[in-house]
Amino acid sequence: MSDVSLPIEHTDPINAQILSVSEDRVKGFHQHPFQFIAEQSGLPFDTVVERIRAMLKGGVIRRVRQTLLANKLAEGALVAWKVPAEKLEGAFEFLFKQDPFSGHVVLRSTDREVSGSDFRLWTTLKVPQDRAINDHCDVLKRLIGAEDYYTMQAHGIFALGVGHVRRKTMEPGEKADEPAVMMTTNIADLDAEEWNVLLHLKGDLSSDEIGPEPWKGRAEAAGVSLEKFCEVSKRLDTKGVIGRFSTFLEHVKPSASGQRVTRFNALFHWKVPKGMEERAGGEVGRHPIMTHAYWREGGDRFANVNIMGVIHGTDKDTVLAHKAAIDKHLVETGIPVEYTNVFWGGRSEIKPSEISPTVFKEWHAKWADVPGPVV
């Protein structure tokens, strides 16, 4: 069967069966990830491969790749930017297209004027080890004409995994039996062999690589045997720098037929008493609707919030019902919510953040003498 004759929408029953596993259920490194997806979804291997290829070709899946826990490899932060209204779109375009170290770029708004609501542009940012995030942000501030910015590093991570299809049927208040365990953000120490394999492992898979041996060509490019490539990849996994193998859906833009995976992207802010951040994050993170949950310090600009998280949904009232259930759960478990708010996502683009020191050096050399703003 040719790709063009296959259903590609995420709502197709077979595709949904595949995506419920392939989005965020393939943890760590797998030598044969598509075989694992086939086994877990209960579908034939050939069916899984042809459907993923078709969804990728049709733009329903935007990329297939092995994710890395970049917080273990590079300094990272969530950055909120205060940009004049007339420069907002240009700043968005620059950070998305010209800054390889900015990952998720999104315009956000609030339902009412609150602390920080004048910071409309939000990005995730990674810089190589031993580089200062604020130094990079200072350059970006000049180039995009920002009035101000605020960086929020993660002190702990409680949820990290975007599985839109399997989350569609979750009910408000649904939660795991135990609180989420906080992941730390300590930088891992890698040797030259590990960096070599890592840099060849991380890129998006082409359609031709979606098959029985996806890492064969990567091993050849890295100059090692497939056996060695997989051995080092497993070693990287034990060091905590490997995330999940994932098929990433295009969840912001509609498909060719007009279907959307999600409509609302909500960034929740909570302020809980000092000393309760890890416990509160664990209680927020135990709700599987959360795609991301972090302990980040918002400071005075954002009403001193310290727990942040994201959920996605197709209905605004349902998104707010999920938040209300989490708020209620926090209070019931003895964690006062001293302040809370929602920043709604609008225009959004996502790309992997670069972590290469060489690329970082070249980028800064290119823009060092540009006065800005360039937007």
TIROMAR-145687 format. One record per residue (C-alpha): residue in one letter; x, y, z. Coordinates in steps of 0.001 Angstrom, whole numbers, plus 500000, padded with zeros to 6 digits. Layout:
BEGIN
AXYZ...
//
This chain:
BEGIN
M500000500000500000S501409503425499060D501665506215501627V499209508445499750S496393505934500223L496860505614503979P494834507601506539I497109510175508146E494883511978510669H495634511408514351T491974510501514882D492161507416512654P491790504417515033I494989502667513936N497003505885513976A495633506732517412Q496629503265518618I500186503872517409L500396507449518699S499153506512522155V502474504680522501S504825506529520165E504238510045521504D505680509557524978R505670505892526018V509028504856524532K511276505709527459G515049505879527155F517123504411524338H515864501491522237Q517908499892519500H514650498937517786P512113501608518798F509592500877516058Q509508497210517034F508823498330520606I505965500580519418A504519497674517451E504658495358520449Q503135497899522840S500376498974520456G499507495407519423L499959496153515730P502153494569513056F505598496105512639D505023496906508943T501782498701509782V503498500857512393V506301501807510013E504078502634507047R501649504670509156I504377506709510872R506009507359507494A502665508446506037M501862510756508979L505339512298508729K504986512839504978G501520514336505480G502692516769508157V500579515294510957I503798514155512620R506306517007512415R509388515027513518V510538511619514741R513566511636516996Q515356510463520082T514938513197522662L517660514168525078L517260515510528581A518949518749527613N518833519991531197K521483517329531877L523632518491528958A523363522271528912E522280525220531000G518592525873530408A515853528299531355L512373529462530562V512670533066529394A509900535664529400W510456538673527123K508918542133527333V508870543395523755P507141546488522301A503933545506520509E505217546664517113K508271544403517409L506512541337518829E506007539415515586G509488540256514334A511027539161517635F509088535904517429E510391535272513900F513981536030514877L514031533734517904F512383530944515927K514422531210512734Q517710532863513731D518501531642517249P519282527907517283F519437527908521092S515795528965521561G513449525983521490H509751526520522146V508801530052521053V505269531119521994L503166534248522362R501131534206525567S498293536262527018T496256536378530208D492521536701530749R493125539715532999E495990542088533766V498219540366536302S501833540411537421G503904539682534326S501110539931531758D503170542506529823F505712539737529090R504048538355525957L506895536411524341W508097533210526028T510897530884524991T512826527929526267L516568528427525990K519645526209526220V523287527294526106P526328524982526126Q528008524010529370D530125526765530940R528246529488529060A526037532059530797I522365532157529841N522057535840530663D524998536726528410H523167535099525507C519919536802526491D521651540183526574V522626539718522927L519116538602521996K517658541575523863R519721543907521683L518838542105518466I515069541863519005G514665545243520706A513296543803523955E512713546151526868D513338543482529475Y513596539746530007Y513471537344532923T515116533920533103M513671531085535152Q515930528051535563A514397524760536658H515289523642540182G513369520404539653I511270518622537020F508106516670537846A506554515960534423L508047515974530936G506312514156528121V503794515276525512G501276512551524698H498338514431523211V496348511478521892R496290509487525122R495452512640527129K492304513433525159T490128511175527321M491567512080530728E489086513349533302P489772516355535567G491260515138538833E492688511940537378K495993511258539106A498624508629539762D498703506633542986E501867508373544139P503297511887543757A505773512474540948V509436512133541884M511478515259541264M514178514971538612T517265517077539197T519035519285536672N522649518425537467I524872518571534375A526245515179533272D529945514636532553L530460513002529131D533626511821527434A534538512393523764E533119509048522620E529813509763524335W529568513251522835N530285511845519379V527471509307519617L525119511784521276L525468514367518521H524752511714515860L521853510273517840K519859513436518393G518790514598514925D515369514053513338L514920510705511584S514255510753507869S511495508641506371D514100506132505172E515412505733508728I511961504773510010G512360501016509855P514092497972511355E517515499554512015P517105503326512479W520587503785513951K522608501989511288G523353505115509234R523952507173512396A526586504677513540E528327504858510171A528304508659510287A529757508541513801G532542506236512594V531651503359514910S529957499986514581L526229499698515180E526987497554518214K529275500242519670F526794503001518837C524036501235520751E526364500337523613V527350503991524091S523728505125523708K522715502783526522R525551504182528613L524202507672527971D520810506414529084T522230505241532410K523809508696532857G520335510204532639V520773512261529473I518437510252527211G514782511189527226R512202509346525173F511993508228521561S509049510129520159T506841510929517211F506002514609517678L502583515643516426E501970518998514791H499741520068517673V499388523797517010K498593524120513305P495630522372511628S496278519459509305A495579519626505574S491995518562506278G491575521160509033Q491859518875512059R493713520094515155V495357517987517814T494908520733520427R493519524267520566F494635525523523965N498108525579525482A497925526736529093L500906527625531274F499815527417534911H501525529372537691W501229528511541370K502764530150544421V503118527798547371P504889528467550693K508673528360550726G509934524918551649M506928523169550032E508075523447546408E509220519844545971R506126518438547625A503806520715545623G505550519852542371G505136516168543127E501395516626543693V500992518650540493G503121516199538512R501097513176539623H498231514476537437P498945512830534053I497232515649532166M500351517741532856T502777517577529942H505344519670531836A505714520537535517Y508656522379537060W509890524145540138R510881527544538770E511140530854540619G509054533593539008G510393536396541208D508691539748541751R507848540063538053F505558537032538275A504119537362541790N506821535081543226V505276531920541785N507421528806542170I505551525921540502M504799526024536780G503236523517534426V501626523120531017I498625521234529726H497033521156526275G493417520670525313T490773521275522682D488267522958525030K489086525927527279D486546525053529955T487964521531530203V491487522910530558L490288525144533394A488447522198534987H491721520275535067K493402523230536754A490583523593539293A490950519912540175I494700520344540711D494142523482542819K491646521578544964H494009518634545345L496852520874546507V494695522422549201E493332519038550286T496867517717550730G497782520618552985I499559522817550438P498151526362550427V497857528017547012E498850531602547777Y498504532784544181T497740531233540808N497254532311537229V497068531059533642F499102532272530657W497385531120527460G499449530190524439G498786531750521049R501157531530518108S503709528814518799E506672527140517127I508836524333518474K512297523174517480P515069521302519302S517525523605521070E521130523465519848I523746522611522498S526947522592520435P529742524865521782T531057525264518224V527711526480516893F527412528792519904K530817530361519218E530046530807515515W526641532356516240H528055534919518652A530846535806516230K528231536446513541W526093538780515669A528755540379517889D528972543689515993V525343543969514876P523872546965516727G520229545915516621P517384545850516779V517181543839513581V513400543299513698
//
